[in-house]
């Protein structure tokens, strides 16, 4: 996947790949690799790729996105039925057919974009008892059930092949299913399918941002949504369908205080910034500016003016200042609308240790984690003491003590254009410093979060947006020295070993496909060990996964028949959902155990404050 190319709509890629004859489909992956290695030159809305000295592929992207097959042109003799057009679409990032979620939801859905506003029309009747009853008994339409099955089958085929075998043809089939789901009114299934394709492309291109766990979560999301939707009713059905646009509701007048600003940089070619604010009651609101772009836009958007009312505040300034809004409109996730009737002016801000923001840090950490795990906001407001770093496979993590709880803080972004990881290394040198931080929860058996913002190491009145501001050695306390990075403690490995026996098989299937679990003896002993440790359900799921992988029937001549991809996908999905559920329970238990070990803070006293 080349970030130099503009995002291409899923339907465009699916149409171009489907039009190829079989002999060209077999050469498509090689064509994608060749084209992705060629330089791309951007001229306004047009991107030109030189295939050779005489042939160019041109992508026309008005508004930053390729939305039609005729917008990709090639100068070779076989055009328009050539391989180059399909290869260019397959090498480009996948554009969102639907508006993107907030950045906090980008790990699950995979991608970000700028959404418009949908408001309830005046005079629209309120929901009556009859309509409420009809909603509660509603079932998926026939077209939606068909679209959901198509998404499930296409995603199951990707899982069957694994990232190693899921080439451009299988990706295009999943993109076609995603487009069908969008037309059938299933935006959640569409977005989940697109996120899987994005993850597969990142894996096949050795993208440094690729994470196997993220792709496994994306596959769990799309298979789970498509599997449940045909049988869902009422509120469950509405949730599984999703919403194409977030509804904005009037919220009167708001007095907001800036908290921090974070960059947005996604695998689908969207970038920008989101500023988080809070009102006097501790409710969180966001102001976003996300559009097609790369790392340069992610860092530069913080210095653009917020698009609310007539205020001239930039995102960076708003994160330290305040905002008075009248006629505000707000989405269910707290995003502020920028409609014509919204008025906003600059107001004074507040310090993290002053009212009213101080109360955000007064909520016990375990309570904040429980709220996040139950579908609420996943930001954590913690007071920690920096204790050093710990070495992990993905890089060093900052170790901190949070009210007696050992906490790991990882960088929110790994892109070298953003200062997240450099700032993390410098903060590690401020060992012993007590800081208030804002982090995003990472569910798992060990307390872990992504570090987003922190107090300045030597000036508690100042704050640092760790994805935008760059710390210097002069910002550290005098005599600060970076501690050594120890290996992962043995106790941590022991704590995660039982679930690891199942997790590694689930992840192996994502990368290598069904065949890696079909080998005789590939899981020998794991099921017995899980049973000895009391994880009987995990053992049964592991045995069922191996059985589904190895189930290949033969015809009367002894030839292997096509594998039952649906059975294997359902067995894999059951194991993945079990892992997610257990890890969330372990996550809540880990934070609650720490909370029970320390006294509850008194009124107005932050968690972990000295008595």
C-alpha positions as CSV (number, residue, x, y, z in Angstrom):
1,X,0.0,0.0,0.0
2,X,1.5,3.3,-1.1
3,X,0.7,6.4,1.0
4,X,1.8,8.6,-2.0
5,X,-1.4,7.6,-3.9
6,X,-4.8,9.1,-3.2
7,X,-7.5,6.9,-1.4
8,X,-9.6,4.9,-3.8
9,X,-13.2,4.0,-3.2
10,X,-13.8,0.3,-2.5
11,X,-16.3,0.0,-5.4
12,X,-13.7,1.3,-7.8
13,X,-11.1,-1.3,-6.8
14,X,-13.6,-4.1,-6.9
15,X,-14.9,-3.0,-10.4
16,X,-11.4,-2.8,-11.9
17,X,-10.2,-6.2,-10.5
18,X,-13.4,-8.0,-11.5
19,X,-13.0,-6.8,-15.1
20,X,-9.6,-8.4,-15.4
21,X,-9.4,-11.8,-17.3
22,X,-8.1,-14.8,-15.3
23,X,-4.6,-14.6,-16.7
24,X,-4.2,-11.0,-15.6
25,X,-5.7,-11.7,-12.2
26,X,-2.9,-14.2,-11.6
27,X,-0.4,-11.5,-12.3
28,X,-2.1,-8.8,-10.2
29,X,-0.1,-9.1,-7.0
30,X,3.2,-8.8,-8.9
31,X,1.8,-5.8,-10.8
32,X,0.8,-4.1,-7.5
33,X,4.3,-4.6,-6.0
34,X,5.9,-3.2,-9.2
35,X,3.6,-0.2,-9.3
36,X,3.9,0.6,-5.6
37,X,7.7,0.8,-6.1
38,X,7.4,3.5,-8.8
39,X,7.5,7.2,-7.9
40,X,4.2,9.1,-7.9
41,X,4.1,12.8,-8.8
42,X,1.2,14.9,-7.5
43,X,-0.1,17.8,-9.5
44,X,-3.2,19.3,-7.8
45,X,-5.9,16.7,-7.9
46,X,-4.0,14.5,-10.2
47,X,-1.4,11.8,-9.3
48,X,0.9,10.4,-12.1
49,X,2.8,7.2,-11.9
50,X,5.5,6.4,-14.5
51,X,5.1,2.7,-15.3
52,X,8.0,2.9,-17.7
53,X,9.6,5.5,-20.0
54,X,6.6,5.6,-22.3
55,X,3.6,4.7,-20.1
56,X,1.9,6.6,-17.3
57,X,-1.0,5.7,-15.0
58,X,-3.0,8.8,-14.0
59,X,-5.3,9.0,-11.0
60,X,-7.7,11.9,-10.8
61,X,-8.9,12.5,-7.3
62,X,-11.2,15.6,-6.9
63,X,-11.5,16.3,-3.3
64,X,-8.6,14.0,-2.5
65,X,-10.4,10.7,-3.3
66,X,-10.8,8.6,-6.5
67,X,-14.5,7.9,-6.7
68,X,-14.9,6.4,-10.2
69,X,-13.2,3.8,-12.3
70,X,-12.9,6.3,-15.2
71,X,-10.8,8.5,-12.9
72,X,-7.9,6.0,-13.3
73,X,-6.4,6.1,-16.8
74,X,-3.5,4.3,-18.4
75,X,-1.5,5.1,-21.5
76,X,-0.5,1.5,-22.4
77,X,-1.8,-0.3,-25.6
78,X,-4.1,-2.6,-23.6
79,X,-6.0,0.2,-21.8
80,X,-8.6,0.4,-20.5
81,X,-8.6,-3.4,-19.9
82,X,-5.0,-3.4,-18.7
83,X,-3.4,-4.6,-15.5
84,X,-2.0,-1.2,-14.6
85,X,-5.4,0.4,-13.6
86,X,-6.4,-2.4,-11.3
87,X,-2.8,-2.5,-9.8
88,X,-2.9,1.2,-9.1
89,X,-6.3,0.9,-7.3
90,X,-5.0,-2.0,-5.3
91,X,-1.8,-0.2,-4.3
92,X,-3.6,2.9,-3.1
93,X,-5.2,3.3,0.4
94,X,-8.9,2.4,0.7
95,X,-11.2,5.4,0.9
96,X,-14.0,5.4,3.5
97,X,-17.4,5.1,1.9
98,X,-18.8,6.4,5.2
99,X,-17.7,9.2,7.5
100,X,-15.1,8.1,9.9
101,X,-15.4,7.7,13.7
102,X,-13.6,9.7,16.3
103,X,-9.9,8.9,16.8
104,X,-10.6,7.0,20.0
105,X,-12.5,4.5,17.8
106,X,-9.9,4.2,15.0
107,X,-8.1,1.0,16.5
108,X,-11.3,-1.0,16.2
109,X,-12.7,0.5,13.0
110,X,-9.3,1.1,11.5
111,X,-9.8,4.5,9.8
112,X,-10.6,8.3,10.1
113,X,-12.2,10.9,7.9
114,X,-14.1,14.1,8.2
115,X,-17.8,13.7,8.8
116,X,-20.6,16.1,7.9
117,X,-23.5,17.0,10.1
118,X,-26.9,15.4,10.0
119,X,-29.5,17.2,12.1
120,X,-33.0,16.2,13.0
121,X,-35.4,18.1,10.8
122,X,-37.9,20.5,12.5
123,X,-41.3,19.0,12.8
124,X,-40.1,15.5,12.8
125,X,-42.5,13.5,15.0
126,X,-41.2,12.1,18.3
127,X,-41.0,8.4,18.8
128,X,-44.3,6.9,20.0
129,X,-45.0,3.7,21.8
130,X,-46.0,2.1,18.6
131,X,-42.8,3.0,16.8
132,X,-40.8,2.0,19.8
133,X,-42.5,-1.4,19.7
134,X,-41.9,-1.7,16.0
135,X,-38.2,-0.9,16.5
136,X,-37.9,-3.5,19.3
137,X,-39.3,-6.3,17.0
138,X,-37.6,-5.2,13.8
139,X,-35.5,-7.7,11.9
140,X,-32.9,-7.3,9.1
141,X,-34.3,-6.9,5.6
142,X,-33.6,-9.6,3.0
143,X,-31.1,-7.4,1.2
144,X,-29.2,-6.8,4.5
145,X,-29.1,-10.5,5.3
146,X,-27.7,-11.2,1.9
147,X,-25.1,-8.4,2.2
148,X,-24.1,-9.6,5.6
149,X,-23.6,-13.2,4.3
150,X,-21.5,-11.8,1.4
151,X,-19.3,-9.9,3.9
152,X,-18.9,-12.9,6.1
153,X,-17.9,-15.2,3.2
154,X,-15.4,-12.7,1.8
155,X,-13.8,-12.1,5.2
156,X,-13.8,-15.9,5.8
157,X,-11.9,-16.3,2.5
158,X,-9.3,-13.8,3.7
159,X,-8.9,-15.6,7.0
160,X,-8.7,-18.9,5.2
161,X,-5.7,-17.6,3.1
162,X,-4.1,-15.5,5.8
163,X,-2.2,-12.3,5.1
164,X,0.4,-14.3,3.2
165,X,-2.2,-15.6,0.7
166,X,-4.8,-12.8,0.7
167,X,-3.7,-11.1,-2.5
168,X,-5.3,-8.2,-4.4
169,X,-8.1,-10.5,-5.8
170,X,-9.3,-11.6,-2.4
171,X,-9.0,-8.0,-1.1
172,X,-11.1,-6.8,-4.0
173,X,-13.8,-9.4,-3.2
174,X,-14.0,-8.1,0.3
175,X,-14.1,-4.5,-0.9
176,X,-17.0,-5.5,-3.2
177,X,-18.8,-7.0,-0.3
178,X,-18.2,-3.9,1.8
179,X,-19.7,-1.7,-1.0
180,X,-22.7,-4.0,-1.2
181,X,-23.1,-3.7,2.6
182,X,-23.0,0.1,2.4
183,X,-25.7,0.1,-0.3
184,X,-27.8,-2.2,1.9
185,X,-27.6,0.2,4.8
186,X,-24.9,-1.6,6.8
187,X,-22.3,1.1,7.4
188,X,-20.7,-0.7,10.3
189,X,-20.1,-3.9,8.3
190,X,-18.8,-1.8,5.5
191,X,-16.3,0.1,7.7
192,X,-15.2,-3.2,9.4
193,X,-14.5,-4.9,6.0
194,X,-12.5,-1.9,4.8
195,X,-10.4,-1.9,8.0
196,X,-9.5,-5.6,7.3
197,X,-8.4,-4.8,3.8
198,X,-6.3,-2.0,5.1
199,X,-4.7,-4.2,7.7
200,X,-3.9,-7.0,5.1
201,X,-2.3,-4.5,2.8
202,X,-0.2,-3.1,5.6
203,X,0.9,-6.6,6.5
204,X,1.8,-7.5,2.9
205,X,3.8,-4.3,2.4
206,X,5.7,-4.6,5.7
207,X,4.3,-1.3,6.9
208,X,6.0,-0.5,10.3
209,X,2.6,0.7,11.6
210,X,1.2,-2.8,11.1
211,X,0.2,-4.8,14.2
212,X,-1.0,-8.4,14.0
213,X,-3.2,-7.9,17.0
214,X,-5.0,-5.0,15.3
215,X,-5.7,-7.0,12.2
216,X,-7.0,-9.9,14.4
217,X,-9.3,-7.4,16.1
218,X,-10.5,-6.1,12.8
219,X,-11.3,-9.6,11.5
220,X,-13.1,-10.4,14.8
221,X,-15.2,-7.2,14.3
222,X,-16.2,-7.9,10.7
223,X,-16.9,-11.6,11.1
224,X,-18.8,-11.0,14.4
225,X,-21.0,-8.2,12.9
226,X,-21.8,-10.2,9.7
227,X,-22.5,-13.4,11.7
228,X,-24.8,-11.8,14.2
229,X,-26.7,-9.4,11.9
230,X,-29.1,-11.8,10.1
231,X,-30.4,-13.1,13.4
232,X,-30.5,-9.8,15.4
233,X,-33.6,-7.8,16.3
234,X,-34.5,-4.6,18.0
235,X,-31.7,-2.5,19.6
236,X,-29.1,-5.2,18.7
237,X,-29.9,-4.9,15.1
238,X,-29.7,-1.1,15.2
239,X,-26.2,-1.4,16.8
240,X,-25.0,-3.9,14.2
241,X,-26.3,-1.8,11.3
242,X,-24.4,1.2,12.6
243,X,-25.0,4.8,11.4
244,X,-23.6,6.4,8.2
245,X,-23.5,9.8,9.8
246,X,-23.5,10.8,13.5
247,X,-26.6,12.7,14.4
248,X,-26.0,16.1,15.9
249,X,-28.4,17.3,18.6
250,X,-28.8,20.8,20.0
251,X,-27.0,21.3,23.3
252,X,-27.6,24.9,24.2
253,X,-24.7,27.0,25.5
254,X,-21.4,25.4,26.6
255,X,-18.5,26.7,28.6
256,X,-15.5,24.5,27.6
257,X,-11.9,24.2,28.9
258,X,-9.1,22.9,26.7
259,X,-7.4,19.6,27.8
260,X,-5.0,18.6,25.0
261,X,-4.6,18.1,21.3
262,X,-3.7,14.9,19.6
263,X,-2.6,14.2,16.0
264,X,-4.6,11.8,13.8
265,X,-2.8,9.7,11.2
266,X,-4.5,6.7,9.7
267,X,-3.6,3.9,7.3
268,X,-6.3,5.1,4.8
269,X,-4.6,8.4,4.0
270,X,-6.4,10.7,6.5
271,X,-4.7,13.0,8.8
272,X,-5.3,16.0,11.1
273,X,-5.8,16.9,14.7
274,X,-8.4,16.6,17.4
275,X,-8.7,18.9,20.4
276,X,-10.3,17.6,23.6
277,X,-12.2,19.9,25.9
278,X,-14.3,19.4,29.0
279,X,-17.1,21.4,30.6
280,X,-17.5,22.1,34.3
281,X,-19.3,18.8,34.9
282,X,-16.4,16.8,33.4
283,X,-18.2,15.9,30.2
284,X,-15.8,15.6,27.2
285,X,-16.2,17.3,23.9
286,X,-14.0,17.2,20.8
287,X,-13.2,19.6,17.9
288,X,-11.7,17.8,14.9
289,X,-10.0,18.7,11.6
290,X,-9.3,15.5,9.7
291,X,-9.0,15.3,5.9
292,X,-6.9,13.3,3.3
293,X,-3.2,13.8,4.0
294,X,-0.1,12.4,5.5
295,X,2.2,13.1,8.5
296,X,2.8,16.7,7.4
297,X,-1.0,17.4,7.8
298,X,-1.1,15.5,11.1
299,X,1.5,17.9,12.6
300,X,0.3,21.0,10.7
301,X,-3.4,20.8,11.5
302,X,-2.8,21.7,15.1
303,X,-1.9,25.3,13.9
304,X,-5.1,25.6,11.9
305,X,-8.1,27.5,13.2
306,X,-10.9,25.5,14.7
307,X,-14.0,25.5,12.6
308,X,-16.6,26.6,15.1
309,X,-18.2,30.0,14.9
310,X,-16.0,33.0,14.3
311,X,-13.2,32.1,16.7
312,X,-9.7,32.5,15.4
313,X,-8.2,30.0,17.9
314,X,-6.0,27.2,16.5
315,X,-6.3,23.7,17.8
316,X,-3.0,24.1,19.7
317,X,-4.3,27.3,21.4
318,X,-7.7,25.8,22.2
319,X,-6.0,22.9,24.1
320,X,-4.7,25.5,26.6
321,X,-7.5,28.0,26.4
322,X,-11.3,27.9,26.7
323,X,-14.3,28.3,24.5
324,X,-17.8,29.7,25.1
325,X,-20.3,28.2,22.6
326,X,-23.9,29.1,22.0
327,X,-26.3,27.2,19.9
328,X,-24.0,24.2,20.2
329,X,-24.7,20.9,18.4
330,X,-23.1,17.7,19.7
331,X,-22.9,14.1,18.3
332,X,-23.4,11.1,20.6
333,X,-19.6,10.8,20.9
334,X,-19.1,14.4,22.0
335,X,-18.0,15.9,18.7
336,X,-19.0,19.5,18.4
337,X,-20.8,20.6,15.2
338,X,-19.9,23.6,13.1
339,X,-23.3,24.5,11.7
340,X,-24.3,28.0,10.6
341,X,-26.2,28.6,13.9
342,X,-23.2,27.8,16.1
343,X,-21.5,30.8,17.8
344,X,-18.2,30.5,19.6
345,X,-15.7,33.0,21.2
346,X,-12.5,32.5,23.1
347,X,-12.6,32.2,26.8
348,X,-10.1,31.7,29.6
349,X,-8.8,28.2,30.1
350,X,-8.0,26.2,33.3
351,X,-5.0,24.4,34.7
352,X,-5.1,20.6,35.1
353,X,-4.7,21.0,38.9
354,X,-7.3,23.8,39.1
355,X,-11.1,23.7,39.0
356,X,-13.0,22.4,37.2
357,X,-10.5,20.1,35.4
358,X,-9.1,18.9,38.7
359,X,-12.2,16.7,39.2
360,X,-11.3,14.5,36.1
361,X,-8.3,13.2,38.0
362,X,-10.3,12.7,41.2
363,X,-12.2,9.7,39.7
364,X,-10.6,6.4,40.8
365,X,-8.7,4.7,38.0
366,X,-10.6,1.5,38.4
367,X,-13.9,3.4,37.8
368,X,-12.5,5.1,34.7
369,X,-11.4,1.7,33.3
370,X,-14.8,0.2,34.0
371,X,-16.5,3.0,32.2
372,X,-14.2,2.5,29.2
373,X,-14.7,-1.3,29.1
374,X,-18.5,-0.8,29.2
375,X,-18.5,1.3,26.0
376,X,-17.9,4.7,27.5
377,X,-15.0,7.2,26.8
378,X,-11.7,5.4,26.9
379,X,-9.5,8.3,28.1
380,X,-7.9,7.8,31.4
381,X,-6.9,10.8,33.7
382,X,-4.2,9.4,36.0
383,X,-1.5,10.7,38.4
384,X,1.6,8.6,38.1
385,X,5.2,8.4,39.2
386,X,7.7,7.6,36.4
387,X,9.8,4.6,37.4
388,X,11.7,3.7,34.2
389,X,11.2,1.7,31.0
390,X,10.6,-1.9,30.0
391,X,11.7,-3.5,26.7
392,X,9.0,-5.1,24.6
393,X,9.0,-6.5,21.0
394,X,7.3,-3.4,19.7
395,X,9.7,-1.0,21.5
396,X,10.4,0.4,24.9
397,X,7.4,1.3,27.1
398,X,7.4,3.8,29.9
399,X,6.9,2.2,33.4
400,X,5.0,4.2,35.9
401,X,3.4,3.7,39.3
402,X,-0.3,4.6,39.5
403,X,-1.4,4.4,43.1
404,X,0.6,1.3,43.7
405,X,-0.3,-0.2,40.3
406,X,2.5,-0.9,37.8
407,X,1.4,0.7,34.6
408,X,2.9,0.5,31.1
409,X,2.6,3.6,28.9
410,X,3.2,3.1,25.2
411,X,3.6,5.6,22.4
412,X,0.3,6.5,20.7
413,X,1.9,6.6,17.2
414,X,5.1,5.0,15.8
415,X,5.4,7.2,12.8
416,X,8.9,8.9,12.9
417,X,7.3,12.2,11.8
418,X,5.5,12.5,15.1
419,X,7.4,13.0,18.3
420,X,5.5,10.4,20.4
421,X,8.3,7.8,20.8
422,X,11.1,10.4,21.3
423,X,9.0,12.1,24.0
424,X,8.5,8.8,25.7
425,X,12.2,8.1,25.9
426,X,12.9,11.6,27.4
427,X,10.1,11.2,30.0
428,X,11.8,7.9,31.0
429,X,14.8,10.0,32.1
430,X,12.6,12.0,34.5
431,X,12.5,9.0,36.9
432,X,10.8,9.7,40.2
433,X,8.8,12.6,38.7
434,X,5.1,12.7,39.7
435,X,3.0,13.7,36.8
436,X,-0.6,14.0,35.8
437,X,-1.2,12.3,32.4
438,X,-4.0,11.7,29.9
439,X,-3.8,8.2,28.3
440,X,-6.0,5.9,26.2
441,X,-6.8,2.5,27.7
442,X,-5.4,-0.6,26.0
443,X,-7.6,-3.5,27.2
444,X,-5.4,-6.5,28.2
445,X,-4.4,-8.7,31.2
446,X,-1.8,-6.1,32.3
447,X,-2.5,-2.4,33.0
448,X,-1.5,-0.6,29.9
449,X,-2.4,2.6,28.1
450,X,-1.3,4.9,25.2
451,X,0.3,8.1,26.5
452,X,-1.3,11.2,24.9
453,X,-0.5,14.2,27.1
454,X,1.4,14.9,30.4
455,X,2.4,17.7,32.7
456,X,5.7,19.3,32.0
457,X,8.5,17.4,33.9
458,X,9.7,20.6,35.6
459,X,6.7,22.9,35.4
460,X,3.4,21.5,36.7
461,X,1.5,24.5,35.4
462,X,2.5,23.6,31.8
463,X,1.4,20.6,29.8
464,X,2.8,18.7,26.8
465,X,0.8,17.2,23.9
466,X,3.1,14.3,23.3
467,X,2.0,13.7,19.7
468,X,2.7,17.4,18.7
469,X,5.1,19.0,21.1
470,X,8.7,17.9,21.2
471,X,10.5,17.7,24.6
472,X,14.1,18.7,24.9
473,X,16.8,17.6,27.3
474,X,16.6,21.1,28.8
475,X,13.0,20.3,29.9
476,X,14.1,17.5,32.2
477,X,15.0,17.8,35.8
478,X,18.6,18.6,36.5
479,X,20.8,15.4,36.5
480,X,18.1,13.3,34.8
481,X,19.6,10.1,33.3
482,X,17.7,7.6,31.2
483,X,17.4,4.3,33.2
484,X,18.3,0.9,31.7
485,X,15.5,-1.0,29.9
486,X,14.9,-4.3,31.7
487,X,13.5,-7.3,29.9
488,X,9.8,-8.2,30.5
489,X,9.6,-9.5,34.1
490,X,9.1,-13.2,34.4
491,X,5.9,-12.6,36.5
492,X,4.4,-10.8,33.5
493,X,5.1,-13.7,31.2
494,X,3.6,-16.2,33.7
495,X,0.5,-14.1,34.1
496,X,-0.2,-14.1,30.4
497,X,1.0,-17.6,29.5
498,X,-2.3,-19.5,29.8
499,X,-4.2,-17.3,27.4
500,X,-1.1,-17.1,25.2
501,X,-1.6,-20.7,24.3
502,X,-4.9,-19.9,22.6
503,X,-4.0,-16.4,21.4
504,X,-0.9,-17.5,19.4
505,X,-3.0,-20.0,17.5
506,X,-5.7,-17.3,16.7
507,X,-2.9,-14.9,15.5
508,X,-1.2,-17.7,13.5
509,X,-4.4,-18.2,11.6
510,X,-4.5,-14.5,10.7
511,X,-1.0,-14.4,9.3
512,X,-0.7,-17.9,7.9
513,X,-4.3,-19.0,7.2
514,X,-6.0,-22.2,7.9
515,X,-3.2,-24.4,6.7
516,X,-0.8,-23.5,9.6
517,X,-3.3,-25.0,12.1
518,X,-4.1,-28.0,9.9
519,X,-0.7,-29.7,10.4
520,X,-0.7,-32.8,12.5
521,X,0.5,-32.1,16.0
522,X,0.6,-28.3,15.5
523,X,-1.3,-27.8,18.8
524,X,-0.4,-31.0,20.7
525,X,-0.3,-30.5,24.4
526,X,-1.8,-27.0,24.4
527,X,-5.3,-28.1,25.1
528,X,-4.2,-30.4,27.9
529,X,-2.2,-27.7,29.5
530,X,-5.1,-25.3,29.3
531,X,-7.3,-27.8,31.0
532,X,-4.8,-28.4,33.8
533,X,-4.8,-24.6,34.4
534,X,-8.6,-24.6,34.7
535,X,-9.3,-23.0,31.3
536,X,-11.6,-25.7,30.0
537,X,-13.5,-23.5,27.6
538,X,-10.3,-22.2,26.1
539,X,-9.1,-25.8,25.6
540,X,-12.4,-26.8,23.9
541,X,-12.2,-23.8,21.6
542,X,-8.6,-24.5,20.7
543,X,-9.4,-28.2,19.9
544,X,-12.4,-27.1,17.9
545,X,-10.2,-24.6,15.9
546,X,-7.7,-27.3,15.1
547,X,-10.4,-29.7,14.1
548,X,-12.1,-27.2,11.8
549,X,-8.7,-26.4,10.2
550,X,-7.9,-30.1,9.6
551,X,-11.4,-31.0,8.3
552,X,-10.9,-31.7,4.6
553,X,-13.1,-34.2,2.8
554,X,-12.2,-36.2,-0.3
555,X,-14.2,-37.2,-3.3
556,X,-14.6,-40.8,-4.6
557,X,-11.2,-40.5,-6.4
558,X,-9.4,-39.4,-3.2
559,X,-9.0,-35.8,-4.3
560,X,-9.4,-33.0,-1.6
561,X,-12.7,-31.1,-1.8
562,X,-12.8,-27.4,-1.1
563,X,-12.4,-26.6,2.5
564,X,-15.4,-25.4,4.6
565,X,-14.3,-21.8,5.1
566,X,-17.4,-21.0,7.0
567,X,-16.9,-23.6,9.7
568,X,-13.2,-22.6,10.1
569,X,-14.2,-18.9,10.3
570,X,-16.9,-19.6,13.0
571,X,-14.4,-21.7,15.1
572,X,-11.8,-18.9,14.8
573,X,-14.4,-16.3,15.7
574,X,-15.5,-18.1,18.8
575,X,-11.9,-18.4,20.0
576,X,-11.3,-14.7,19.2
577,X,-14.4,-13.5,21.0
578,X,-13.6,-15.6,24.0
579,X,-10.1,-14.1,24.2
580,X,-11.4,-10.6,24.0
581,X,-14.0,-11.2,26.7
582,X,-11.6,-12.9,29.1
583,X,-8.9,-10.2,28.5
584,X,-11.4,-7.4,29.2
585,X,-12.3,-9.2,32.5
586,X,-8.7,-9.6,33.4
587,X,-8.1,-5.9,32.6
588,X,-10.9,-4.8,34.9
589,X,-9.6,-7.2,37.6
590,X,-6.1,-5.9,37.3
591,X,-7.1,-2.3,37.8
592,X,-9.6,-3.1,40.6
593,X,-7.0,-5.1,42.5
594,X,-4.8,-2.1,42.6
595,X,-7.7,0.1,43.7
596,X,-8.6,-2.3,46.6
597,X,-5.0,-2.2,47.8
598,X,-5.0,1.6,48.5
599,X,-7.5,3.8,50.4
600,X,-10.1,5.7,48.5
601,X,-9.1,9.3,48.1
602,X,-11.0,11.9,50.1
603,X,-13.2,14.5,48.5
604,X,-11.2,16.6,46.1
605,X,-8.1,14.6,46.6
606,X,-6.7,13.0,43.4
607,X,-6.0,9.3,43.3
608,X,-2.5,8.6,44.7
609,X,-2.1,12.0,46.4
610,X,-0.2,12.0,49.6
611,X,-2.5,12.1,52.7
